[in-house]
Amino acid sequence: MKKYILTILISLLVLTSCSEYQNLLKSTDPELKYDKAVDFFMAEKYDKAMTLFNDVSSYYRNTDRSELIINYLAKANMAKKDYLSAGEYYKTYVKSYPSGRFIQEARFGIAYCYYLDSPDVRLDQAATVQAINAFQEFIDLYPTSDKVGEANKYLTELNDKLAHKELINADLYYNLGTYLGNNYLSAVVTADNALKKYPGTKHREDLMIVILESKYQQALYSEDMLKTDRYQATIDEAYTYKNEYPEGKHSKRADEILKISERNIPK
């Protein structure tokens, strides 16, 4: 019986709450709607808060309240993990209030939304590039912000992702070998460009071994007149790797390639 009564009471509370909210939506009092929207936001009832904020946004256009409403809407969408919408509200804020009280938060929010939207490394990385640009812009604009450290951490992670994608591409060329052309050369070029663009990446050693392996394979498959020069290039690359990673995870393979290559250089 107690459970039955409790169920009825809960149902009545829900119905009353829904009825109050429906009446609120029909209200023509923007102040009431705004205040209730803030209450819903603080109570983490983001859908109701966003509905009410949107209802009164046109009424408060070009006022201080408008700035607050855009910020609330951005935060509410962030809380709901709708990063695309949140990013758009942050962009609207930056455009509408370039010197606003939440401008640093908005610019960081734009970058962070791009970061959260950055896809798997094997997919198109447009959002990753946008995130990098936005974080760098934030750092350039606010070098003393307490968010700079966090922004730099994300920048490192995002650049590593792009370097990883280039490593995957270089590996793909390497695995294609001599199929329909000299894919080893493409592997070298791809990995070398990645090292130049992302010199501090955590994938540096793996990119370097792809270059070494590719140059070695080029030497193996070369015409006789090119073998000496290509084996010498392989030797140089092996020493480059060994000097930078004397105890690297690919050291054993680098030593093996070095020995074979040196045996193929005429005395």
Buried (B, 14 or more C-beta within 10 A) or exposed (E): EEEEEEEEEEEEEEEEEEEEBEEBEEEEEBEEBBEBBBEBBEEEBBEBBBBBBEBBBEBBEEEEBBBBBBBBBBBBBBBBEBBEBBBBBBBBBBEBBEEBEBBBBBBBBBBBBBBBBBEEBEEEBEBBBBBBEBBBBBBEEBEEBEBBEBBEEBBBBBBBBBBBBBBEBBBEBBEBBEEEEBBBBBBBBBBBBBBEEBEEBEBBBBBBBBBBBBBBBBBBBBEEEEBBEBBBBBBEBBEBBBEEBEEBEBBEBBEEBBEBBEEBEEE
